[in-house]
Amino acid sequence: MPVSIPAGVSVSVASDNVITVKGPKGELKQAVNPIISVEVKDGEINVTRPNDERESRAMHGLYRALISNMVVGVSTGYTQKLELVGVGYRATSTNQILELALGYSHTIQMQLPAEVKVEAVTDRKSNPIITLECADKQLLGQVCAKIRSFRAPEPYKGKGIRFVGEVVRRKAGKSAKV
């Protein structure tokens, strides 16, 4: 299935099988395995494999998905929202530094990559929300996973850092003696 190239996005394939995708949101590069061939023609990117062996099929699907994610990333970008659930949990952002107060004896300061844009919003009577934006889907997912690892949601009270809309399975806790 070919990947269509939207307006304002340019794709080039170098001789060493490195794909470069440029768009309004930035520029991304991806090296492709030599067994997979990629060609840009008529506003579409075609990814082909030499045979139907298991490894070739796996590489074909992987690189087609990576290229598709790159095209979407440089044209529209990716956004992820994290919610801090817990009494006294706070988040503030200054430039590329995210400061989190998560109930530990100290605040956690995290330096974010330059490609990731961060915004922390705290409204009264609602949980703080961290909004992350990036053109690179892999990098965005990695940063979100790192932030979430500071205080993952726990099953008894539901406190922790979770994605907006995520449902945390709750446990009953201790049961009373009979």
N, C-alpha and C positions, 0 to 999 in steps of 0.2 A: 504494500500500500504506500503510495508516494506521499511525501510531506509537502504540503502546499506552502509557498513563500508569500506572506502578506506584503502589502505595499509598504515601502520604507525599510525593508529588510534586505540586506545583501549577503549572499552565501558564496564562499570560495573554497575550493579544495586544492591544497598544495600537493606537490609531487610526492611528498613523504607521508601521504594519507592523513594530513591534519586539516580538519574542517574549521573554518573561521566564519562565525555568524555575527554580523554587525546590524544594529538597529537603534531606535531612539533611546532605549533603556541601557545600552552598553554594548560590549563586545565579548563574545565567549569563544573559546577554542577547545577542540576535542580531538585527541589522536584516535585513529580508527585502526583496528587490527588489519594486517595486510591481506587476509583471506577475504575480507569484505570489500566490495567496490562501491564507491559513491559517485554519482554524477548529477550535476545540476543542469536541467534542461526545461525550457518552456515554463518557468515559474514553479517548478517542482523539483524536489530532491528525491532521487531514486536510489534505494539501497538494495544491492543484489548480492547473492551468495553463489559460490561456484558449484555446490552440490547439495544433496539433502541429508548429509550426515548430521548426527545429533549436535556436535560442536558448532557446525556451520549455521544450523537453524537457531541455536542459542545466541550466537554472536550477531546474527542478522536481526533478531528481535531486540536485543540489547541496544545496538547502535542506532536502530531506527527510532527507538524510544528516546534515547539520549539526544539525538538530533532534533526530534520533535519538541522536546523540553527546552532545548536551546532556542529554537525559533520562537516559541511562545514566550520565553523569558525575555528576549531582547525586544519583542514587540509590545507585550502587555505587562510582563513582570509577574512575580509571585508575591502573595501576601499571606502572612500567618499571624494569628492572634493568640496570645497566651493570657490566661486569667490566673491571678493569685488569690486563692481561697484560704482564708485564715485570719484570725484576729491579729491586727498589728502588722500584717504583711504589707510592705510598701515597695514601690519601684519608682526610680527617677532616672532620667537619661540626660546626660550633658555631652554634646558632641558624639563621640563613638564609645563612651563609657556608660555602661548600664550598672546602676547601683541598686542592690536588692537587700531589703531587710526581711528576713525569713524566719525570725524567731531564734536565731543563733545569737551568741554573745557579741558578735561583730557583724558588720554589713559586708556583703559580698560585692566586689567591684569587678566587672568583666569588661575587658577591652574587646570590642566587636571589630570584625574586618571592615575595611573601607567600603566594600561593595554593599554592605548591609545597612539599610536605613532603619533607625529605631525611633519609636515614639512611645512614651509611657504616659498613660492617662489615669488619674485618680479622681473620681467623683465621689461626693458624699453619698453615703447609704448604698454604695455598690463596690464590688471588688475592683482592685487595680487591674488594668489591661495593658499589656505590652504588645504593640503592633510592629512587626518586622517586615520589611520589604526588600526584595533582591531580584536580580535577573537570573541568578544561578540557583536552580531548584535544589541541587545537591548541597550547596553551601548553606542555604536557608534552613534546610532540614537538619543539618549538622549543628548549626547554631541553636536552633530550637531545642534539639535533644540535649545539648550541653546546659542550657538554661533550666530545662525541666529536671535535669539530674541533680540540681542543687537541693530540691525538695519535691520529690515525686509524690503524686496524690496517694494518700494512705486509705485503706478500705474501711476503717472504723469511723472516723469523723469526716472523711472526704477532704481534709486539708492538704494543701500543696499547690504546685503549679500544674495547670492542665490547659489543654487547648480549648478555645471557646467552642461550646457545643459538645464537648466530650462527656460521655456518661461514665462515671466511676462506679463500679460495682461495690455496693456496701455490704459489710458483714454485720451480724447481730451483736457480737461482743460477748461479754460474760453473761451466762444465764443464771437466774436466781436459784438458790437451793430450795428444795421441796421439803 
